[in-house]
Amino acid sequence: MPSTVQQLPQLQSEPIVQTYFTTFNQGDFAATASLFAAEAEMHAPFEAPLVGQSAIQDYLEKEAAGMEANPQELTCVDLPDGLRQICVLGTAKALVFNVNVRWTFLLNSQDEIEQLEVKLLASLQELVTLRSSE
C-alpha cells in the first residue's frame, strides 16, 4: 500500500485534502478522523451519516482497512462564510473491487473537514455487485 498520494499539483494547494488521502492510504484512520471538525459528518456509501471524529474513525477502521484511494482531479469552489467545497475525482481500490469515486469535502475557515460525501460513480449493476460482495 502506498504511503503517499500521487502528487497532483492541485492537491498540493489543498493540504488538508492531501493529508486526508495520505493518512487514509497509510491506514492511519485516527489521523484521518482528526482532520474532521468535532461534529463533522461523513456520508459514506450504503451508510447512514456518521457524525463526529470517533464515529468516523470507527467506520474507517472497519470498512476501509486495506483500501487505497487514488485522487486524480480536483476542483475548488469558495462558498459564503469562509467555507470551501473541494471535489476530488479518482478511484478507490480494494481486494474485491476498483471503482470510480467522487469525494466532496466541505472545509471550514479553520481548514477542518465539516462534511465529506463519498459517492461511488458506478452503474447500478456495479453497485449491486459491490454491495453483495461485502
N, C-alpha and C positions, 0 to 999 in steps of 0.2 A: 504494500500500500504506500503511495507517495506521501512524503512528509510536508510537501508544499504544494501550492496550487500553481497551475500554469500561469505565467506572468503576463496577463493581459494588461496592456497599457492603461485601459480604462479602469481596471480593477485596482491598480496602484493609487488612483485618485480617490478611492473609497476604502481606506484602511480597515474600517470595521467590517466591511463585507469581505475583504480579502482574509482577514483574521477568522471570520466565520468559516469560510471554506477550508482554510489551513487547519484549524483545530478540529473541524468535522472530519477531514480526511486522516488526521492523526489519531482519531478515536478519542480525543480528549474532550469528552462531552461536558465535563464540569466547566472547562474553559469556554466552550461554545455557549453553554447556558448563561455564563456570566456576562456575555455580550448583550443580553436582553435586559430591558428595564425590569424593575421588581415585579410589576403586574402586567408584563407583556403577554401577548397572545401569539401562539403558533398554530396555524391551520395546516395540519398535515393531511395527506391523502387518507381517505377511509376512516378518519378520526374526528371526534368532537374537538372543539377548540381546547388547546392546552393553555392554561393560564399560570404564569409565574415561572421563575427560573427552576425551581425544584421539579415541577411537573414536566417542563421541557427537557431537563436533564434525564429524568427517569425514562421518558419516552425515547429519547435518542439512544440511551444505553440498551434499551430492549429492542428497538426496531432498526437502528442504523449501524449497529456493530458490523464491521466488515464492508460497509458501503463506501463507495467513492463518488464524490461529486466533482464534476468537471465543468466549470463555468466557461462559456465560450463567447458570450456577447453581453454587454451591459449598457443600459440606458438609465439616465437620472433625470428626475423632474423635481424642481423646487416647489413646495406647497406652502400655503399660508402657515403662520405661527411657527416658523423655523423648522417645519417638517420637510423631509426629503423622501421621495419614493425612488427606490433603486430596483429595477427589473433586470434579472440575470437569466439568460437562456443558456442551457447546457444539457448535460446528460447526467444521469445517476446510474451507477453500475453496482450490481450485487452479484452474488454467485448465480442466481437463477434468472436475472434479467438485466437489460440495459435499456433505459427509456429516456426520451427527451423530457426535460423538466423546465418549468419557469418558476424561479424564486422571486417573490415580490416582497421586498423589505420596506418597512416604514421606519425611518430613523428620526429620533427627536433631536432637539438642538444640542443635547449633550452627547450626541453620537452613540446613543444606545438604540437597540432594536426595540421598537414599540410593538411591532407586529410583523410576522412573517407568514406569508401564504406560500405553500409548496404545492404546485399544480402539475400533475402528470399530463404531458402533451402526447396522448396516445389515443388510438381508436378505441371504441367500445370493446371490441373483441380483445385487443391487447390488455385493456384494463381488467376485463373478466379473467383473463389468463393470469395476470399478476395477482389479483385478489385470491384466486383459487390456489395459487402456489404458496401462500403464506402458511 
